[in-house]
Amino acid sequence: MNKIAIFSAGDGSQRRQPCVDGPLSHPMATMAKSGIDIYSTGQIEAALAQGYTVYVIGNYHDTEPHDQWWIDLVGELNVFSASEKDKKKLSDEPWRRLARRLKIASKINWRDYRLDVIREIYRLSGAKKASDFVV
C-alpha cells in the first residue's frame, strides 16, 4: 500500500510567520480581501519529502486563491472539498469521495458517528495526519 497522509484544508498554512529562517519564513500567498500573509506550516512539504501521497479535505468550503500554492504541491485531484449544496453544513461528502478514491468506501459503516467514520478511514488506509509531520 502507498504511504498516505490526510490533511484538513487548514493544516498546511498559518497566518503567523514561523520562528525559523529559510524558505518557510517567506509568505506563500496573501489573502486578497484582508491582505494577511499566509505562511506554510511545513507539514505538507515534510510529508511529500518523505514519499507520502497527500490528500486534503475541505469540509466546509472550496479553496481560495491564496490556497493555490499548496494545491500545486499536492495536486488538484488530491483535494476534496464540499459541494455547493453542502458548504453551509459540516459535510461527509469529501470523506466519501476520498474513501472511494482509496477503494475503502464499501468497508465503512457510513451510519456511524462522523468522527468514527473519519477514524475508520485513517485506520483502513493506514494514513498519517498532519500532526505526524513535525517541522
Buried (B, 14 or more C-beta within 10 A) or exposed (E): EEEBBBBBBEBBBBEEEBEEEEEBEEEBBEBEEEEEBBBBBBBBBBBBEEEBBBBBBBBBEEBBEBBEBBBEBBEEEBBBBBEEEBBEEEBBBBBBBBBEBBEBBEEBEEEEEEEEBBEBBEEBBEBBBBEEBEE
